[in-house]
Amino acid sequence: MSTVVTTEPFWFLATAVRIRVSCEEGRDGLSLIESLAPEGDSPPLHVHTTEDEAFHVLEGELRLRVGEDDVRLRAGEAALAPRGVPHTYRVESGHARWLAVTTHGDFERFVRELSRPMESDGTPPQAPPAPEELERLSAAAARHGIEIVGPPLGAL
C-alpha cells in the first residue's frame, strides 16, 4: 500500500519547499522535494558525497551547472547531478518550480535542519547570506554529506 506524504510548505533559505515524499517513508531513503524560488536564486556550488540529485522542472527555467557543463532546463525537462560531481543551479525566469529527487535522505535532512516555518505565501527577499549564515550553511551541509566548494552562479 502506498502512502501519500506532503508537508506544509516551509522556507529553506530563499526557497519555498514541500517534502512530497519523505526519506522516512520507504526502504531506500527516496526523497521527493518540490521547490519554488525567485529569479536569481542560486545555492553555492556543492558536492553531494552520498547521493545523486535529479532535477525535474515543473515551471520556469533553471540553469543547471554540473561539473564544467551548463544546461538550461525548462518545464518538462530533467537532468541528473551525479554524486561526487560539483553542481548548482540558478533560476533564470521570474520564478521556477521543480522537483528534486535524492536517495539515502541526506539532502532531505539537510533541508529540514535549515528550514523555518512559512509565515506567509510568496517568496522572501533575495539577499546574499551573511558570513555567519554561510558558516552555518557549510557546517550543516557537512553533517549531511554535502561539501560547499564554490560560489553561487551569477547572471549571464
N, C-alpha and C positions, 0 to 999 in steps of 0.2 A: 504494500500500500504506500502511495506517495504522500508526502506532507507538503502543504503549501506554507511557505515561510516568507513573510515580508515584514520588515521592521518599519517603524515610523521613520521619516527622514531625519537625518542629523547632519551637522556640519563636520566635514573633515577638511581642515584648512579653509580654503575659499570654495570648496566643492560641496554641494548638497548630495548626500549619498543615502541609499537604501540597500540593506542586505536583502536580496531577493531569495537566495538560498545560502544558508549558513554552513560553514565547515563542520559544525557540530551535528548536523542532521544526517549525514551519510557516513559511509565507511571509509571513503577515500579523502575526506577533508576538502571536497569540492566547494568553492565559494563562487557565488554569482552576485556581483555588486553593481548596482546601477548608479551612475554619476551624472550630475548636471552641473556645468561650470560655465562662467562667463568668458567672453573673448579675452585672449591673452593669458588665461590660466595655464601654468606650466610648473610641474614639480621639478626639483633638482634632478639632474642626471643620476641614475642609480642602477644598482645591480641586485637582482634577487638571487640569492645563493641556493635557495631550496626549491623554487618552483617557477615554472613558466607562467607568463601572463598573456592571455588572449584579450584583444580589444575588438568589440563589435559596435560600430557607430549606429545609433538609432535616429539621431537628428543632428544637423550641423556638420562641421568638418573639424577633424583633428589632423595635425601634422605629427606623425609618429617618427621618432628617431630611434633606430635600433642599430647599435654599433655605429658604423660610418654612413648608414643609409637612412634617407628621409623618404617617407611615403605619406601621401595625403589620403586620408580615409573620409569618405562621405557616407551618408545614410545608406545602410545595407551592406557596407564593406567591412572587412575584418582583417586583422593581422596578428601575428604572434611575436612577442618579445621573449625569446628563449632564456631560460635560466642561465646565469653566468654572463650574459651579454648586457652591457650598459644600454639603458634606454630612458626615454622621457617622451612627453608629448606637449603640444601647445594647441589650445583651442583657437582656430583660425576664422571662425564665424562669430556672429553675435553671441551665440552660446552653443554648446554641444551637449548632447546626452548620449551616453554609451554604456555598454556592459563590459565589465572586466571579469574574466574567469581565471581562477587560480586553483591549485590543489594544495593540500597539506595544512592550510589555514593560517600560515604565517602572515600573509598580506592582510587578510581579514582582521586578525588580532591586532596588527599594527594600526589599521584604520580605526578600529574600536578604541584602542588606547588613546589616540589623539583626537577623538571626536568630542563634540559638545552638542547639547540639545539644540534643536532648531526652534527658535522662538517666534519666527515669522516666515512667511513664504518669500521667495526671491533669493538672491544671492548676496553674500556680504560684500562690502567694498574690497576691491583687489588692491592689496598693498604688499610691498616686499616684506618678508618676515624680518623681524628684529634679530640681532645676533643671538640673544638668549633663546629665541624661538628656534633658530637654526640648530643650536646646540641640543635643545630638547628633541627636535625632529631627528637629528642624527643619532642620538642615544636610543630613542625608541626604535628607529629603523634597525639599528644593530641588534637589539634584543629579539628582533623578528626575522633575522637572516637577510637584511637589506643593507647594502652599503651605499652611502651617498658618495658619488665620485666626481661630480661637476655641477655647474650651474644649470638653471632652467634654460629653456630655449627662448631666444629673443625673437622679435618680429623680423620678417624678411624684408 
